[in-house]
């Protein structure tokens, strides 16, 4: 496992190369490991999102609700 010390952290180019190659890098201070820098894993695509337009159509039908009407309606309650 490659390692860098605190002073070598200034050379970010080398650190980026190691991490982009998928290698875990040990951070050392006076030959003692104080941390491990692990490369980020690519996150998988999100699962299939529900069809919100179809859900809205099922709930409200052909009604059209404007946001302003709802605000005026809510303000009248108080």
MMTF fields as JSON, N, C-alpha, C and O atoms, coordinates in Angstrom:
{
  "mmtfVersion": "1.0.0",
  "mmtfProducer": "UNKNOWN",
  "numBonds": 311,
  "numAtoms": 312,
  "numGroups": 78,
  "numChains": 1,
  "numModels": 1,
  "chainsPerModel": [1],
  "groupsPerChain": [78],
  "chainIdList": ["A"],
  "bondAtomList": [4, 2, 8, 6, 12, 10, 16, 14, 20, 18, 24, 22, 28, 26, 32, 30, 36, 34, 40, 38, 44, 42, 48, 46, 52, 50, 56, 54, 60, 58, 64, 62, 68, 66, 72, 70, 76, 74, 80, 78, 84, 82, 88, 86, 92, 90, 96, 94, 100, 98, 104, 102, 108, 106, 112, 110, 116, 114, 120, 118, 124, 122, 128, 126, 132, 130, 136, 134, 140, 138, 144, 142, 148, 146, 152, 150, 156, 154, 160, 158, 164, 162, 168, 166, 172, 170, 176, 174, 180, 178, 184, 182, 188, 186, 192, 190, 196, 194, 200, 198, 204, 202, 208, 206, 212, 210, 216, 214, 220, 218, 224, 222, 228, 226, 232, 230, 236, 234, 240, 238, 244, 242, 248, 246, 252, 250, 256, 254, 260, 258, 264, 262, 268, 266, 272, 270, 276, 274, 280, 278, 284, 282, 288, 286, 292, 290, 296, 294, 300, 298, 304, 302, 308, 306],
  "bondOrderList": [1, 1, 1, 1, 1, 1, 1, 1, 1, 1, 1, 1, 1, 1, 1, 1, 1, 1, 1, 1, 1, 1, 1, 1, 1, 1, 1, 1, 1, 1, 1, 1, 1, 1, 1, 1, 1, 1, 1, 1, 1, 1, 1, 1, 1, 1, 1, 1, 1, 1, 1, 1, 1, 1, 1, 1, 1, 1, 1, 1, 1, 1, 1, 1, 1, 1, 1, 1, 1, 1, 1, 1, 1, 1, 1, 1, 1],
  "groupList": [{"groupName": "UNK", "atomNameList": ["N", "CA", "C", "O"], "elementList": ["N", "C", "C", "O"], "formalChargeList": [0, 0, 0, 0], "bondAtomList": [1, 0, 2, 1, 3, 2], "bondOrderList": [1, 1, 2], "singleLetterCode": "X", "chemCompType": "L-PEPTIDE LINKING"}],
  "groupTypeList": [0, 0, 0, 0, 0, 0, 0, 0, 0, 0, 0, 0, 0, 0, 0, 0, 0, 0, 0, 0, 0, 0, 0, 0, 0, 0, 0, 0, 0, 0, 0, 0, 0, 0, 0, 0, 0, 0, 0, 0, 0, 0, 0, 0, 0, 0, 0, 0, 0, 0, 0, 0, 0, 0, 0, 0, 0, 0, 0, 0, 0, 0, 0, 0, 0, 0, 0, 0, 0, 0, 0, 0, 0, 0, 0, 0, 0, 0],
  "groupIdList": [1, 2, 3, 4, 5, 6, 7, 8, 9, 10, 11, 12, 13, 14, 15, 16, 17, 18, 19, 20, 21, 22, 23, 24, 25, 26, 27, 28, 29, 30, 31, 32, 33, 34, 35, 36, 37, 38, 39, 40, 41, 42, 43, 44, 45, 46, 47, 48, 49, 50, 51, 52, 53, 54, 55, 56, 57, 58, 59, 60, 61, 62, 63, 64, 65, 66, 67, 68, 69, 70, 71, 72, 73, 74, 75, 76, 77, 78],
  "secStructList": [7, 7, 3, 3, 3, 6, 4, 4, 4, 4, 7, 2, 2, 2, 2, 2, 2, 2, 2, 2, 6, 6, 7, 7, 3, 3, 3, 3, 3, 6, 6, 3, 3, 3, 3, 3, 3, 7, 7, 7, 7, 7, 7, 7, 7, 7, 7, 7, 7, 7, 7, 2, 2, 2, 2, 2, 2, 2, 2, 2, 6, 6, 7, 7, 7, 7, 2, 2, 2, 2, 2, 2, 2, 2, 2, 6, 6, 7],
  "xCoordList": [0.859, 0.0, 0.912, 1.796, 0.702, 1.534, 1.254, 0.161, 2.267, 2.087, 2.719, 3.653, 2.187, 2.737, 2.85, 2.108, 3.795, 3.865, 3.205, 2.745, 3.165, 2.452, 3.023, 2.261, 4.336, 4.951, 4.623, 4.458, 4.527, 4.244, 2.798, 2.467, 1.947, 0.562, 0.465, -0.529, 1.488, 1.485, 1.514, 1.011, 2.105, 2.152, 0.861, 0.824, -0.176, -1.489, -1.57, -2.413, -0.709, -0.749, -0.489, -1.203, 0.53, 0.843, -0.292, -0.669, -0.828, -1.92, -3.144, -3.796, -3.456, -4.599, -4.391, -5.326, -3.167, -2.878, -3.11, -3.715, -2.624, -2.787, -4.258, -4.711, -5.004, -6.414, -7.245, -8.159, -6.945, -7.712, -7.423, -8.234, -6.264, -5.948, -6.636, -6.515, -7.352, -8.1, -7.307, -7.729, -6.171, -5.337, -5.645, -5.889, -5.631, -5.746, -4.366, -3.373, -4.302, -3.018, -2.964, -3.909, -1.845, -1.653, -0.994, -0.049, -1.491, -0.895, -0.076, -0.586, 1.201, 2.108, 2.715, 2.937, 2.974, 3.724, 4.785, 4.476, 6.031, 7.153, 6.992, 7.089, 6.752, 6.624, 5.447, 5.358, 4.558, 3.367, 2.152, 1.979, 1.327, 0.14, -0.886, -1.276, -1.319, -2.321, -3.653, -4.676, -3.642, -4.908, -4.738, -3.623, -5.858, -5.893, -6.856, -7.991, -6.381, -7.229, -7.724, -6.941, -9.03, -9.655, -10.323, -11.034, -10.114, -10.744, -12.26, -12.775, -12.95, -14.417, -14.865, -14.287, -15.898, -16.447, -17.566, -18.318, -17.663, -18.726, -20.058, -20.239, -20.977, -22.288, -23.103, -23.032, -23.861, -24.705, -25.841, -26.196, -26.381, -27.519, -28.668, -28.851, -29.437, -30.566, -31.563, -31.682, -32.257, -33.258, -34.341, -34.42, -35.155, -36.202, -37.112, -37.668, -37.261, -38.13, -39.564, -39.806, -40.524, -41.925, -42.328, -41.724, -43.345, -43.854, -44.787, -45.965, -44.241, -45.011, -46.154, -47.204, -45.966, -47.034, -48.24, -49.384, -47.986, -49.079, -49.755, -50.977, -48.977, -49.535, -50.429, -51.515, -49.952, -50.751, -52.057, -53.12, -51.964, -53.157, -54.155, -55.36, -53.67, -54.542, -55.239, -56.417, -54.507, -55.061, -56.023, -57.137, -55.597, -56.376, -57.234, -58.118, -56.993, -57.767, -57.417, -56.244, -58.449, -58.2, -58.239, -58.113, -58.413, -58.432, -57.08, -56.036, -57.117, -55.89, -55.906, -56.793, -54.928, -54.83, -53.646, -52.506, -53.92, -52.803, -52.304, -53.076, -51.047, -50.459, -51.038, -51.194, -51.363, -51.898, -53.251, -53.53, -54.081, -55.396, -55.258, -56.01, -54.31, -54.107, -53.635, -54.049, -52.767, -52.26, -53.395, -53.521, -54.215, -55.338, -56.312, -56.847, -56.543, -57.454, -56.938, -57.711, -55.631, -55.028, -55.029, -55.246, -54.791, -54.761, -56.145, -56.257, -57.175, -58.537, -58.901, -59.844, -58.165, -58.479, -58.073, -58.621, -57.154, -56.632, -57.242, -56.899],
  "yCoordList": [-1.163, 0.0, 1.235, 1.354, 2.131, 3.339, 4.206, 4.188, 4.962, 5.842, 7.191, 7.299, 8.215, 9.565, 10.103, 9.703, 11.018, 11.645, 13.019, 13.433, 13.704, 14.975, 15.977, 16.688, 16.04, 16.992, 16.65, 17.549, 15.372, 14.964, 15.239, 15.161, 15.554, 15.873, 17.123, 17.326, 17.956, 19.169, 18.833, 19.594, 17.693, 17.253, 16.503, 15.273, 17.266, 16.64, 15.872, 14.986, 16.195, 15.489, 13.996, 13.16, 13.667, 12.253, 11.578, 10.447, 12.273, 11.711, 11.458, 10.422, 12.399, 12.224, 11.044, 10.294, 10.88, 9.753, 8.426, 7.51, 8.333, 7.089, 6.796, 5.661, 7.834, 7.634, 7.35, 6.527, 8.016, 7.756, 6.371, 5.82, 5.806, 4.437, 3.422, 2.215, 3.905, 3.015, 2.499, 1.545, 3.103, 2.629, 3.393, 4.6, 2.675, 3.294, 3.788, 3.083, 4.984, 5.597, 5.776, 6.268, 5.371, 5.56, 6.911, 7.283, 7.635, 8.905, 8.626, 8.115, 8.97, 8.645, 9.897, 10.902, 9.797, 10.825, 10.102, 9.36, 10.336, 9.665, 8.141, 7.491, 7.61, 6.168, 5.52, 4.294, 6.322, 5.78, 6.125, 7.281, 5.155, 5.383, 6.131, 5.674, 7.296, 8.061, 8.104, 8.468, 7.73, 7.723, 6.921, 6.671, 6.531, 5.897, 6.702, 6.97, 7.077, 7.815, 6.806, 6.213, 6.622, 5.611, 6.316, 7.3, 5.84, 6.489, 6.321, 5.298, 7.334, 7.285, 6.285, 6.195, 5.541, 4.589, 5.265, 6.067, 4.93, 5.509, 4.976, 3.774, 5.892, 5.476, 4.961, 5.488, 3.944, 3.367, 4.332, 5.207, 4.152, 4.97, 4.742, 3.63, 5.79, 5.599, 4.604, 4.449, 3.952, 2.998, 3.712, 4.941, 2.956, 3.515, 4.418, 3.996, 5.669, 6.616, 6.386, 6.033, 6.578, 6.421, 7.518, 8.59, 7.231, 8.201, 9.158, 8.862, 10.319, 11.266, 11.887, 12.186, 12.085, 12.66, 11.72, 12.166, 10.442, 9.461, 9.382, 9.254, 9.458, 9.427, 10.643, 10.521, 11.834, 13.055, 12.923, 13.327, 12.359, 12.187, 11.26, 11.508, 10.202, 9.271, 9.934, 9.684, 10.775, 11.398, 12.527, 12.572, 13.446, 14.647, 14.578, 15.414, 13.618, 13.545, 14.709, 15.04, 15.337, 16.438, 17.795, 18.828, 17.8, 19.072, 19.751, 19.1, 21.051, 21.829, 22.712, 23.55, 22.52, 23.314, 24.252, 23.811, 25.536, 26.473, 26.7, 26.615, 26.981, 27.205, 28.425, 28.434, 29.47, 30.699, 30.449, 30.979, 29.656, 29.353, 28.64, 28.916, 27.736, 27.015, 27.947, 27.807, 28.898, 29.842, 30.726, 30.943, 31.23, 32.09, 31.297, 31.815, 30.055, 29.204, 28.969, 29.025, 28.706, 28.467, 29.731, 29.652, 30.876, 32.115, 32.444, 33.075, 32.029, 32.305, 31.519, 31.874, 30.467, 29.664, 30.343, 30.006, 31.271, 31.871, 33.198, 33.824],
  "zCoordList": [0.0, 0.0, 0.0, 0.849, -0.929, -0.94, 0.276, 0.841, 0.659, 1.81, 1.51, 0.716, 2.164, 2.067, 3.484, 4.381, 3.665, 4.971, 4.884, 3.82, 5.991, 6.061, 5.053, 4.397, 4.923, 3.989, 2.543, 1.718, 2.228, 0.854, 0.45, -0.733, 1.396, 1.053, 0.194, -0.503, 0.242, -0.579, -2.061, -2.888, -2.394, -3.79, -4.103, -4.127, -4.338, -4.537, -5.845, -5.988, -6.799, -8.08, -7.887, -8.441, -7.105, -6.852, -6.088, -6.394, -5.101, -4.313, -5.187, -5.059, -6.073, -6.981, -7.918, -8.197, -8.4, -9.29, -8.586, -9.144, -7.357, -6.607, -6.33, -6.478, -5.925, -5.595, -6.834, -6.787, -7.94, -9.154, -9.72, -10.465, -9.365, -9.761, -8.85, -9.061, -7.844, -6.961, -5.78, -5.127, -5.491, -4.392, -3.111, -3.131, -2.012, -0.7, -0.29, -0.468, 0.252, 0.608, 2.116, 2.732, 2.701, 4.136, 4.378, 3.682, 5.358, 5.771, 7.021, 8.018, 6.949, 8.047, 8.645, 7.97, 9.938, 10.647, 11.468, 12.4, 11.102, 11.769, 11.772, 12.813, 10.613, 10.38, 11.09, 11.153, 11.617, 12.277, 11.414, 11.028, 11.117, 10.302, 11.146, 12.221, 10.641, 11.385, 10.65, 11.23, 9.367, 8.627, 7.349, 6.889, 6.796, 5.478, 4.62, 5.012, 3.451, 2.512, 1.492, 0.75, 1.467, 0.617, -0.56, -0.355, -1.785, -2.934, -2.882, -2.431, -3.348, -3.371, -4.422, -5.505, -4.086, -5.04, -5.794, -5.241, -7.058, -7.862, -7.376, -7.182, -7.187, -6.71, -7.882, -8.993, -7.618, -8.651, -8.991, -8.202, -10.15, -10.555, -9.572, -9.077, -9.29, -8.373, -8.959, -10.174, -8.073, -8.525, -9.3, -9.292, -9.953, -10.796, -9.972, -8.958, -10.417, -9.738, -10.172, -11.326, -9.273, -9.661, -10.643, -10.684, -11.419, -12.382, -11.642, -11.444, -11.233, -10.432, -11.219, -10.65, -12.511, -13.327, -13.366, -13.268, -13.507, -13.53, -12.165, -12.084, -11.105, -9.757, -9.511, -8.944, -9.95, -9.81, -10.598, -10.126, -11.791, -12.63, -11.942, -11.986, -11.314, -10.617, -9.422, -9.169, -8.695, -7.499, -7.838, -7.316, -8.715, -8.968, -10.228, -10.415, -11.075, -12.314, -13.229, -13.401, -13.822, -14.759, -14.073, -14.731, -12.751, -12.026, -12.117, -12.101, -12.21, -12.217, -10.985, -10.818, -10.131, -8.913, -9.05, -9.199, -9.0, -9.055, -7.63, -6.675, -7.496, -6.186, -5.503, -4.282, -6.28, -5.693, -5.044, -3.968, -5.68, -5.109, -3.77, -2.836, -3.677, -2.426, -1.318, -0.167, -1.663, -0.664, -0.141, 1.064, -1.059, -0.664, 0.19, 1.17, -0.174, 0.565, 1.99, 2.947, 2.13, 3.43, 4.3, 5.51, 3.695, 4.449, 5.008, 6.059, 4.324, 4.785, 6.042, 6.748, 6.315, 7.499, 8.781, 9.831, 8.762, 9.987, 10.287, 11.29]
}
